């Protein structure tokens, strides 16, 4: 993906109002996305496409057919106008997101392609009804949860308590976290963001966090920064705690994968096979 299109308003204009039917522009746009994603070396290395739907958040590698279904059903994750996890580079300068160059589609437009769209939507409905077609989403956010009792924050000098479900957000609706000791508060919010970051960015057979090149570790942190936010004065402490937590979490994820004995859906085929080869070497097994 060498050139970034100036407008992708279709990505967040999925359904007709009232009717709920998919818009033709969205269906064709998804086709364009899938085509370009499959042209990347990463597609061949991973053995599938990282699903950018709002639930998978580029943390799962799925068949392109399943990715289409997820996008039709859930839509793209927020703020993904630049497909950075599918080969595009962040352009210099400001990105024009106003969507003014794309006219609003009317009911009379593209009537010659209406039947094509209906067939595609029908295929989606049939596919989503099959348990073999759509991968389970383990990280679906829970809504309408009964608040838990307030809990005290460890490592603070204040006797005040904070409800962990009442997560503060910044102006971009990212949950706010704070470094507390060697960890974070809210701990679950930070832990989920760290896990999602590793799943999203791990694309080489690194055996440990320390084996990841410094520049790449910086990209992991930038990805983490997109998912959560913190006070400016906490930046250095957040970075230190992130490195420690990410290192431990990566080892845990490796242990889980080896215990299961099969490739996790966030890891590419080639990366998995290379890791298996390294894990089975006598020098590693003696550690």
Phi and psi in degrees as a GROMACS rama.xvg file:
@    title "Ramachandran Plot"
@    xaxis  label "Phi"
@    yaxis  label "Psi"
@TYPE xy
-81.644  -28.2146  UNK-2
-125.212  131.811  UNK-3
-89.8833  121.796  UNK-4
-62.9544  145.892  UNK-5
-74.6431  -17.4614  UNK-6
-144.982  130.728  UNK-7
-136.726  43.7057  UNK-8
-60.2084  -26.4392  UNK-9
-60.0082  -25.8882  UNK-10
-61.2088  -31.6084  UNK-11
-117.565  29.2652  UNK-12
-134.777  68.4  UNK-13
-83.4174  -44.8734  UNK-14
-117.085  152.874  UNK-15
-70.4993  139.352  UNK-16
-66.7507  136.119  UNK-17
86.4278  -47.6986  UNK-18
-86.4274  -28.9919  UNK-19
79.6107  -4.23698  UNK-20
-72.0921  148.246  UNK-21
-66.3217  141.71  UNK-22
-79.2305  145.522  UNK-23
-58.7907  -40.7194  UNK-24
-61.0338  -35.0502  UNK-25
-71.1107  -43.7134  UNK-26
-60.1182  -45.9673  UNK-27
-67.6479  -35.5982  UNK-28
-64.4375  -39.9914  UNK-29
-62.4811  -40.0822  UNK-30
-59.779  -42.3877  UNK-31
-62.459  -44.2274  UNK-32
-60.5981  -48.2308  UNK-33
-61.1892  -43.1458  UNK-34
-60.0186  -46.6189  UNK-35
-69.6821  -37.8646  UNK-36
-63.2588  -36.6603  UNK-37
-76.1535  -10.6201  UNK-38
-84.0552  -11.5526  UNK-39
-83.4866  148.103  UNK-40
-58.3363  -33.9805  UNK-41
-62.1731  -32.5102  UNK-42
-62.4626  -44.4711  UNK-43
-71.2502  -35.2648  UNK-44
-70.6964  -38.8984  UNK-45
-80.0921  -25.0747  UNK-46
79.3206  21.1537  UNK-47
174.71  -171.002  UNK-48
-112.499  134.215  UNK-49
-69.7231  121.094  UNK-50
-78.3835  118.977  UNK-51
-94.078  22.4939  UNK-52
-69.8043  166.979  UNK-53
-64.3785  -23.7441  UNK-54
-90.0229  -40.9981  UNK-55
-79.3968  -33.4038  UNK-56
55.0525  38.4129  UNK-57
64.2022  20.0886  UNK-58
-101.412  -3.55519  UNK-59
-124.949  136.709  UNK-60
-99.6034  116.955  UNK-61
-128.817  166.172  UNK-62
-63.7853  147.153  UNK-63
-60.142  -32.1734  UNK-64
-62.1974  -40.7194  UNK-65
-71.8074  -36.5924  UNK-66
-60.4369  -42.1361  UNK-67
-57.2982  -46.557  UNK-68
-60.2526  -44.8029  UNK-69
-60.664  -42.7104  UNK-70
-68.6637  -40.271  UNK-71
-61.9734  -39.5076  UNK-72
-83.2495  -41.0671  UNK-73
-110.757  -24.1053  UNK-74
84.3592  170.687  UNK-75
-73.7422  151.942  UNK-76
-64.4437  156.425  UNK-77
-62.4334  148.733  UNK-78
56.3537  43.9633  UNK-79
-117.095  40.4132  UNK-80
-66.3069  -26.8536  UNK-81
-106.437  120.957  UNK-82
-84.1734  66.5988  UNK-83
-65.8313  -29.4532  UNK-84
-87.2472  7.35634  UNK-85
-132.793  32.2826  UNK-86
103.68  -9.92065  UNK-87
-87.2316  151.226  UNK-88
-104.147  145.565  UNK-89
-65.207  122.281  UNK-90
-74.2827  157.086  UNK-91
-78.8947  147.747  UNK-92
87.262  179.497  UNK-93
-77.7241  148.457  UNK-94
-96.5975  128.305  UNK-95
-82.9564  106.796  UNK-96
-107.187  8.19762  UNK-97
-73.2871  -16.7914  UNK-98
70.256  18.5131  UNK-99
-75.8021  -19.0551  UNK-100
-81.7273  -8.01008  UNK-101
-103.83  116.896  UNK-102
-70.4173  156.333  UNK-103
-75.7659  130.518  UNK-104
-73.2818  133.527  UNK-105
-100.571  166.433  UNK-106
-65.4306  -23.0148  UNK-107
-87.3981  -7.92544  UNK-108
-80.7708  147.547  UNK-109
54.3492  38.3737  UNK-110
-63.2652  -28.3917  UNK-111
-67.7037  -16.1553  UNK-112
-108.967  7.18952  UNK-113
-62.8956  -43.3507  UNK-114
-64.6899  -35.0222  UNK-115
-61.3297  -43.7974  UNK-116
-63.7285  -43.1781  UNK-117
-61.7689  -38.7892  UNK-118
-63.052  -41.123  UNK-119
-66.4708  -42.0547  UNK-120
-64.4128  -39.0794  UNK-121
-62.0685  -40.3207  UNK-122
-62.443  -38.2828  UNK-123
-63.2136  -44.9587  UNK-124
-60.3649  -41.6102  UNK-125
-67.0701  -38.0118  UNK-126
-70.1912  -40.7371  UNK-127
-68.9815  -20.4569  UNK-128
-80.485  -9.24398  UNK-129
-97.2641  128.66  UNK-130
-67.4207  -20.9836  UNK-131
-82.6522  -9.90793  UNK-132
-92.8095  -41.477  UNK-133
-109.414  125.872  UNK-134
-70.0889  148.891  UNK-135
-70.08  147.042  UNK-136
-105.816  108.978  UNK-137
-85.315  -14.2257  UNK-138
-110.033  25.6614  UNK-139
-63.3106  126.019  UNK-140
-65.264  143.266  UNK-141
-90.7112  135.973  UNK-142
-115.245  161.85  UNK-143
53.8987  42.5542  UNK-144
-84.1724  135.866  UNK-145
-67.8707  123.067  UNK-146
-58.6946  139.898  UNK-147
-82.4124  162.118  UNK-148
-59.8937  149.534  UNK-149
-58.4674  144.376  UNK-150
-124.311  150.173  UNK-151
-79.9616  152.384  UNK-152
-92.7366  119.75  UNK-153
-68.1607  147.355  UNK-154
82.1444  8.48347  UNK-155
-108.094  158.86  UNK-156
-95.2308  -1.15255  UNK-157
-95.7024  147.195  UNK-158
-88.5039  3.17364  UNK-159
-68.1233  153.459  UNK-160
-119.288  155.11  UNK-161
-133.717  135.826  UNK-162
-79.8044  122.876  UNK-163
-65.0084  -21.8708  UNK-164
-77.5949  -22.0574  UNK-165
-86.6945  72.8532  UNK-166
-81.6765  126.556  UNK-167
-72.4424  145.378  UNK-168
-121.423  153.439  UNK-169
-88.2398  -172.948  UNK-170
-66.1607  -19.6024  UNK-171
-98.6417  15.312  UNK-172
64.7325  25.3265  UNK-173
-89.3781  136.963  UNK-174
-64.4083  139.173  UNK-175
-88.5078  137.916  UNK-176
-125.049  161.419  UNK-177
-131.791  139.96  UNK-178
-74.1066  126.305  UNK-179
-126.884  110.635  UNK-180
60.9792  -125.402  UNK-181
-95.6875  7.07024  UNK-182
-128.963  -151.237  UNK-183
-136.487  159.78  UNK-184
-134.269  131.865  UNK-185
-69.6981  134.749  UNK-186
-66.5066  -39.2962  UNK-187
-66.3862  -39.0438  UNK-188
-61.6136  -47.4138  UNK-189
-66.3138  -41.3265  UNK-190
-62.2243  -43.4291  UNK-191
-63.7501  -39.3628  UNK-192
-67.4945  -38.6244  UNK-193
-65.9337  -45.6769  UNK-194
-61.1469  -45.1678  UNK-195
-63.619  -36.713  UNK-196
-63.8082  -45.3545  UNK-197
-62.4671  -45.6729  UNK-198
-60.696  -35.79  UNK-199
-77.3024  -36.1981  UNK-200
-106.858  -10.2404  UNK-201
-77.9453  105.661  UNK-202
-133.873  14.9599  UNK-203
-136.496  156.43  UNK-204
-79.904  58.2337  UNK-205
-75.5799  130.532  UNK-206
-77.7937  -27.9658  UNK-207
-142.699  168.519  UNK-208
-62.7755  -39.8604  UNK-209
-65.4401  -21.6655  UNK-210
-78.2056  -13.195  UNK-211
-74.9051  129.441  UNK-212
-55.9084  149.566  UNK-213
-55.5097  -42.4013  UNK-214
-62.4944  -41.676  UNK-215
-67.576  -37.8625  UNK-216
-62.1926  -33.2088  UNK-217
-64.2881  -36.0827  UNK-218
-68.9717  -34.9614  UNK-219
-60.1464  -44.9147  UNK-220
-65.7631  -38.193  UNK-221
-63.7969  -37.3696  UNK-222
-65.0929  -41.9951  UNK-223
-59.9769  -37.598  UNK-224
-65.2727  -28.454  UNK-225
-72.9508  -28.3507  UNK-226
-87.55  -32.4132  UNK-227
-136.568  169.463  UNK-228
-135.972  166.129  UNK-229
-158.809  170.527  UNK-230
-69.1583  146.665  UNK-231
-56.9504  -40.2338  UNK-232
-69.6815  -11.4709  UNK-233
-95.6425  2.01499  UNK-234
-53.7242  -50.4354  UNK-235
-64.2072  -42.1947  UNK-236
-67.8239  -38.9658  UNK-237
-61.9233  -44.4631  UNK-238
-60.5961  -44.9242  UNK-239
-61.3446  -47.1667  UNK-240
-68.5607  -34.9661  UNK-241
-61.6468  -44.9273  UNK-242
-59.5722  -44.5044  UNK-243
-66.056  -47.585  UNK-244
-66.6216  -39.9109  UNK-245
-65.1579  -38.342  UNK-246
-61.5098  -47.5058  UNK-247
-66.381  -40.8584  UNK-248
-67.1886  -38.2632  UNK-249
-61.6877  -43.1506  UNK-250
-63.4971  -38.6373  UNK-251
-63.1798  -41.6507  UNK-252
-66.5538  -36.5151  UNK-253
-63.6861  -45.0314  UNK-254
-61.6013  -41.5464  UNK-255
-62.2633  -42.784  UNK-256
-66.3468  -41.9737  UNK-257
-68.8755  -34.8322  UNK-258
-66.4158  -41.0776  UNK-259
-69.3689  -30.8906  UNK-260
75.6393  20.501  UNK-261
-145.844  158.756  UNK-262
-65.8675  127.147  UNK-263
-69.8917  153.987  UNK-264
-74.4771  -2.9363  UNK-265
-97.2624  0.0169457  UNK-266
-117.455  139.64  UNK-267
-73.7826  159.719  UNK-268
-60.0152  -48.6008  UNK-269
-64.9031  -42.2336  UNK-270
-60.944  -44.3734  UNK-271
-61.8873  -46.3093  UNK-272
-64.5632  -38.6288  UNK-273
-66.1801  -39.1343  UNK-274
-65.5133  -42.0303  UNK-275
-58.0432  -41.475  UNK-276
-62.9868  -42.491  UNK-277
-69.3196  -41.1102  UNK-278
-64.2662  -29.3911  UNK-279
-87.9283  -3.49316  UNK-280
-71.1799  141.272  UNK-281
-56.007  -36.423  UNK-282
-63.2836  -33.9686  UNK-283
-80.0762  -39.3549  UNK-284
-66.2143  -23.044  UNK-285
-79.353  -12.4782  UNK-286
